[in-house]
């Protein structure tokens, strides 16, 4: 429990000692190194922050968000979910680093350096996050990067965290809440196993009661219960075996090397363009990506398939839910790759995504994860790997913080997010930041053999959608 002086206490971000089953699966599937599951948040700052103030800001942050001081403890024999516990050897200076780029470097060199940082595995014996401040950018700018394991939180949770930790003023705020440091519990594998056993025993009466209630409902309405079960079964078939399209031979190769790109899109214009086509910003985003992939295939002399495999993480957070953690489901669909009419493409995407969102079995991973999470890591990797390695693209759309946030006196001017490829070919994230849609492009360098052509094709894909709103500004590749 953290007491906050001079302010109404807020629930701790990322509270709770036990990973949910989905988080345990993500943690353990790294038995296959191609399934590493770190996320990367990149904030472009208008200037390099003072280092002492920067360090002090993070000393405050690890008191405000205790999860930063915690590591993962696996129960003995791997039985039960992983748990969070105080890292007895926590050292902020291990997690907080800086790197100065050589004189004359631009965004291409910066993103090469960021990719090297991102690809370096997190130390699983410590709190699973690291920060690197890249300095030496043109005009005195800097890039703040937060690498964090996905088992800690999802994209919305990252935004909640940074919203708490960033300031709304450039000047220091002497009145900000000052949480008292209070060390959490330390845990060993045997104690973690005992926690699981006690939890299972305690949950048994509730499970029996729920089963009894379900049986009574079935007796009261047997026909309705059968219809519901049949409907869920049909939905489960569609979710587990969706028409996901034809994987592209052009993107078929895999490695453990990742490349990064960044694209700026005029957000108001892009939203208006998507609306003109009868879709949402997310529909326009997916339509732009598919246009870019089609153009890349054509430029490479490869005929695009009718549809390509896509995965979309969908937030299931509700108002009042605890902050942090992972509250997402993943939907898979066949993206209309060959459709050249952007209006028709937006309409088809809207139809596909809408149908996927309302599937009764859309939460199937939430249902099966508790069972999968109790399996050994190598077996989890064998089960989970095929679901992600077949992705040509995973696309994520995350509402950003907005403008007017500062880090140790430096203003946040852009926000680019990157997620784990998990064996897939690409993962592309759209984050709104004020007037700009910030597109973070991550790709396997074995899948995308012509990265400049690929990024240019994506820029052209966004331009294709923007053209639906006459007078729109142009998208821009950061170079």
Secondary structure, DSSP 8 states (H G I E B T S, - for coil): ---EETS-----TT--SB--HHHHHHHHGGGSGGG--EEEEEEEESS---HHHHHHHHHHHHHH-GGGGEEEE--GGG-S--EEEE-TT--HHHHEEEEE--TT--HHHHHHHHHHHHHS---TTS-SEEEEEEE--GGG-EEEEEEEETTTB-HHHHHHHHHHHSBSSSS--TTS-EE---------HHHHHHHHHHHHHHHHHHHHHHHHHHHHHHHHTHHHHHHHHHHHHHHHHHHHT-------GGG----S-EEEEEEEEEHHHHHHHHHHTT--HHHHHHHHHHHHHHHHHHHTT----S-EEEEEEEE---TT--SSB--EEEEEEEE--S---HHHHHHHHHHHHHHHHT-TTTTHHHHHHHHHTTS-HHHHHHHHHHHHHT-SEEEEEE----S--EETTEEEEEEEEE---TTSSEEEEEEEETTEEEEEEEEETTT-S-HHHHHHHHHHHHHHHHTTSTT----EE--
